[in-house]
Amino acid sequence: MSTVEHTAVRGGGLAGAVPAMRRFRDQSPHWFLLLGMMLAALVMMDFTTWLVLTLSGAAMGAMLFLMASGMTLTFGLMNVLNLAHGAFISLGAYAGATVLLFWMNDQASASSVWLNLASVIPALLFAVLVASLIGWVFEKLVIKPVYGDHLKQILVTVGGSIILMQLIEVVWGSNEIPVPRPEAFSGAVVVAGIALEKYRLLSVVLGLLVYALMTWIIERTRVGILIRAGVEDREMVEVQGYRVHLLFLGVFIAGSALAGLGGAMWAMYEELITAHMGDELMISVVVVIILGGLGSIKGCFFGAILVGLINLYVGFLEPRLAAVATVGLMVAVLMWRPQGLIPVIRV
């Protein structure tokens, strides 16, 4: 092959790669941004540090997804903007901590994996139960009268959040409460010379399982189809004999339960809880929802992972910028894609 022909082939390969990259960026912006962020971070640090930070960021993102997915669910499927979501996160954290610290403290502090599981699983289930029950009452008293009116939803849910926060302080007090992790989930496992925290691994697995379950229910089950149909044309579904208000009630309860589950996981992640921890996390939750695209479960998942990763990457490379990294990411994405990474698509 002559030099001219060889140059033409090389030029053609590069010319073909650029459009392919643009198609990938436009068709899969979530993967494009995620892989780009990971590769950029890898260039700026050694591989071992990058791997540890990536796993830690994915774990943080998985817990953010658990908390944000509930709000995404209620907004995407019910068109309800619930700004009291942070209160349900706090509620779940305190409910889980109650089981670990008071009811099953012996099992939680034991050195047995099985006894630790016997405390953690009930703690997570109790957090889900408490958040679900309060969510049921909250939907009946606060949300149901303001369906279809976002301004009223903002006003009444902010008021409801304040009431729930005060009730948390009445029941558990206003002081910070330490929540030590059970021994089986403390420390790290060493894989190929790299220390990986056990709790972060657990968080990633749980986040993936919840994401898969939510996607399956919304996409593949009859209940999911009815809920989506009720959003599009409520009267048509009701004419078929289905009680849409009960489906919406179930969605709100599920969203509250996910907030409680995320709160309980975050309590063990931070090992410290306060009554206003949910409000503090709401900034990250709202960023995740906007970043992924309003009402998108898949977008929520990728948005949460991106937020978790950029927090740790930037925190390691330039700690002074860590506080603004999340908001900076959101602004950058909205300038690129004002509709978010995965708009309209709800699962």
HELIX and SHEET records of a PDB file:
HELIX    1   1 THR A    3  GLN A   27  1                                  25    
HELIX    2   2 PRO A   29  VAL A   43  1                                  15    
HELIX    3   3 PHE A   47  MET A   78  1                                  32    
HELIX    4   4 HIS A   85  THR A   98  1                                  14    
HELIX    5   5 VAL A   99  TRP A  103  3                                   5    
HELIX    6   6 ASN A  105  SER A  109  1                                   5    
HELIX    7   7 VAL A  113  PHE A  138  1                                  26    
HELIX    8   8 GLU A  139  ILE A  143  3                                   5    
HELIX    9   9 LYS A  144  VAL A  146  5                                   3    
HELIX   10  10 HIS A  150  TRP A  172  1                                  23    
HELIX   11  11 GLU A  183  PHE A  185  5                                   3    
HELIX   12  12 LYS A  198  ARG A  220  1                                  23    
HELIX   13  13 ARG A  222  GLU A  232  1                                  11    
HELIX   14  14 ARG A  234  VAL A  239  1                                   6    
HELIX   15  15 VAL A  244  GLU A  270  1                                  27    
HELIX   16  16 MET A  277  GLY A  292  1                                  16    
HELIX   17  17 ILE A  297  LEU A  317  1                                  21    
HELIX   18  18 PRO A  319  LEU A  321  5                                   3    
HELIX   19  19 ALA A  322  TRP A  336  1                                  15    
SHEET    1   A 2 ILE A 177  PRO A 178  0                                        
SHEET    2   A 2 LEU A 272  ILE A 273 -1                                        
SHEET    1   B 2 ALA A 188  VAL A 191  0                                        
SHEET    2   B 2 ILE A 194  GLU A 197 -1                                        
END                                                                             
